[in-house]
Amino acid sequence: MKSRSEVVELVRQRIRLRHFAYSTEQSYCGWVGRYYDFSLGLKAGLTQEEKAEAFLTDLAVRWNLAAKTQNQALAALLFLYAHVLGRPLGEIDALRAKQYQHERTAPSREQVQLLRQAVVDHPNTPAKLLVDLLYGCGLRVSEPVGLRINDVLWTEGSTGQLVIRGAKGGKDRRVPIPRTCVEPLRHQISRAKLCWEDDRKNSPEVGVTLPNQLAKKYPYLPFTWQWFWIFPAAGHCDDPYSDKRVHYHLLHDSLQRAVHEAAKKVGLAGLITPHVLRHAYATHSRESIEALRQLMGHNSIETTAGYRHPVIDAASNPLDDLPAQPANIAA
């Protein structure tokens, strides 16, 4: 029987062969380790399906986890059995957490403006620009911080476009740059160039991470200006894939903190998060549903339509149809 660390390492290796996101790797490895510990307490002789059912039921009953979290754990188990152990799971009849149908809501334009006014830049976090990109382009929180110099397409006669590469589902898409962001973005690129020049002068061996195997095919690319980050981190770190020192981009935690601080300052804590700004973009946009679907990178137009509520917006109210009551009514 393999040890816990050996099983987790096997999962990690298979995930890297498939070029999954690092966050997915961390999540799957965490769930597999947790499943390994849980299985040690089960009685002998259970089938793999029965073990998986017991684990998922425990997550729903004892831990009261949300349906999405339970589904994430199931995905990790399916990967473990199919791609690591070579014994795909059969039908699983576990008690599943209830999947609630949540209504997508968004703050008003006035509330978004209040938040924007409260956002404060920090020495290495241009939070104002990042928040404007979230709301003005409908981006996910990880998408603006991962932009590179060659992802900005300046075009004559327009504000230009951003190329969002390797987004959710591994899909690239383009979004127009809001006019408000053009000059702040140019200024941030100038700041990034100073950072890149400092690396080239003082740390010539430190480059950036590249997708897939580009760094092996073109060893010089990690050190080029066009592949540098628009929002570089303050210092260097170790790359978990290669154990090399690299210059990584700003982590989205910094952006989340900036939004949380601003929301708390204006009494909108718990209402506005970075992802809610993406919701607000979809709700406030004047684009057609199909155009909005492409801008947001959705597969299904039904997903995009969930951000619009045309029936509710146009609905009449029977209370308003009643005759007005006389002003002086006895108590």
Order of alpha helices (4+ residues) and beta strands (2+ residues): alpha-alpha-alpha-alpha-alpha-alpha-alpha-beta-beta-beta-alpha-alpha-beta-beta-alpha-alpha-alpha-alpha-alpha-alpha
